[in-house]
Amino acid sequence: MRAMWSGSISFGLVNIPVKLYSGSQSNTLDLDMLRKSDLCPIKYLRVCKNDNQEVPYEEIVKGYEYSDGEYIVLTDQDFENASLEKTHLIDIVDFIDEREIDTRFFEKPYYLEPEKTGPKAYALLREALKRSGKVGVAHYVLRNRGSIGILRPLDQVLVLNQIRYAEEVRDASDLKLPGDENLREQEVALALSLIDQLTVKFDPEKYKDQYVDDLKRIIEEKAQGRMPAPQAKQPPPSKVADMMALLKESIKQKRKEAA
């Protein structure tokens, strides 16, 4: 893996020099845009809105529109100077119980590796987090963006999970949601029974992106001159029927599969 960033973890008065690596990767298909008539690839250009002229990448700068049509240009040095210390620091500001964090806040994982001078301090923080059962809440700057993350141990590696700020999570209070006044205890009991039968130990290797696999199959068949056929029927329209009957039938089918 290639390091994206290098700096230090700030833990009290202790600084732990580390490198940061992406802990995730995209599994999407890389599709090109083509002209329908002759399959000519589409090229995207950076064009000035005023004169419709293409602008070379080296002539493009970043700017903030502080009033209508008036811009302030920001340079790489401006981004660096905005918080010179934080651009090279993962600053742990609090320790919390990870179970208190709403799952909507989690965004992206990163791996942290100690630099040559940091293995002992790295191992100390990792072991302290393991024994405490806590995670560290840290501020850091990555790609010119101030971020907040959760620092936690995973086996031998420290993982920085980027999380969203509170203002980035939408409020769900405007949604029209049902209450539980119309539920019957028998229905809840059957639903709990079905959940119990479907409960397994989490194994991330079990879950695959079937949609991407199906797209690859279609691409291969079309490349061979065959017209691909759908592998599954379209699901029928959802109907709110007798919940008791549906739950009982679901449990019955699950028991047959397990037999």
C-alpha positions, 0 to 999 in steps of 0.5 A, spaced: 500 500 500 502 507 498 501 512 504 497 518 503 499 522 509 504 522 514 504 526 521 503 524 528 498 522 533 498 527 539 496 523 545 497 527 551 504 530 551 506 524 547 507 524 539 507 518 535 509 519 528 505 515 523 503 514 516 496 513 514 493 508 508 486 508 505 483 502 509 477 501 503 477 501 496 471 501 490 468 495 487 464 499 482 465 497 474 469 503 471 464 505 465 466 510 459 461 514 456 460 513 449 456 517 443 451 512 441 451 512 434 459 510 433 461 508 440 466 514 440 469 515 447 466 522 450 472 527 453 470 532 458 473 538 458 474 544 463 471 550 460 471 557 462 463 559 462 465 566 460 468 565 453 467 557 452 474 556 451 478 550 454 482 551 460 489 547 461 489 544 468 496 548 470 492 554 469 486 552 474 486 555 481 481 554 487 477 560 489 471 562 494 466 566 492 465 571 497 460 576 494 456 575 487 462 575 482 467 576 486 472 571 488 478 570 493 484 565 490 486 560 495 493 557 494 496 550 497 500 555 502 493 558 504 490 551 505 497 549 509 497 555 513 490 555 515 492 550 521 499 548 520 499 544 526 493 540 524 495 538 517 500 534 520 497 532 526 491 527 529 490 530 535 486 526 540 481 530 544 477 525 548 476 518 549 469 515 549 465 509 549 464 507 541 457 504 542 455 511 544 456 513 536 450 513 532 452 508 526 450 514 521 456 518 523 461 513 520 464 514 513 471 511 511 476 507 515 484 508 514 490 504 517 495 507 521 502 505 521 508 507 526 514 511 523 521 508 525 521 512 531 514 510 533 513 503 534 513 503 542 509 509 543 504 506 538 504 499 541 503 503 548 497 507 545 494 500 542 494 496 548 491 502 552 485 502 548 484 495 548 484 494 555 480 501 557 475 499 551 475 506 549 476 509 543 479 516 541 476 522 538 481 526 534 481 532 529 485 532 523 486 535 516 486 531 510 486 533 503 485 540 505 479 538 509 478 538 516 475 532 519 474 528 525 475 521 526 475 515 531 481 512 533 481 504 535 485 498 535 483 492 531 488 486 532 495 489 531 493 495 527 490 502 529 484 504 525 482 511 524 475 511 522 473 518 519 466 520 522 461 525 519 460 532 523 453 533 526 451 538 521 452 533 516 447 528 518 440 529 516 434 530 521 429 524 520 424 528 524 420 530 517 419 523 515 412 520 516 413 514 520 408 509 524 408 508 531 407 501 534 400 502 537 397 497 532 402 491 533 400 485 536 404 481 541 403 475 537 406 478 531 412 481 535 414 474 538 414 471 531 418 476 528 423 475 534 423 468 532 424 469 525 430 474 527 433 468 532 433 463 526 436 468 521 442 470 526 449 468 525 456 470 526 458 476 522 462 474 516 464 479 511 467 474 506 460 472 506 457 478 503 459 479 495 456 485 490 452 480 486 450 486 482 457 487 479 458 480 478 451 480 474 454 486 470 460 482 469 456 476 466 452 481 462 458 484 459 462 477 457 456 475 454 455 481 450 462 480 448 461 473 445 455 476 441 450 473 445 444 477 448 444 476 456 437 474 459 435 476 466 437 471 471 432 472 476 424 474 476 422 481 478 420 481 485 412 482 485 409 488 488 409 489 495 403 487 499 401 488 506 397 482 507 396 478 514 403 479 517 402 473 522 401 468 516 407 471 512 411 470 519 409 463 520 410 461 513 417 464 513 419 461 519 416 454 516 421 455 510 427 457 514 426 450 518 425 446 512 432 449 509 435 447 516 433 440 516 
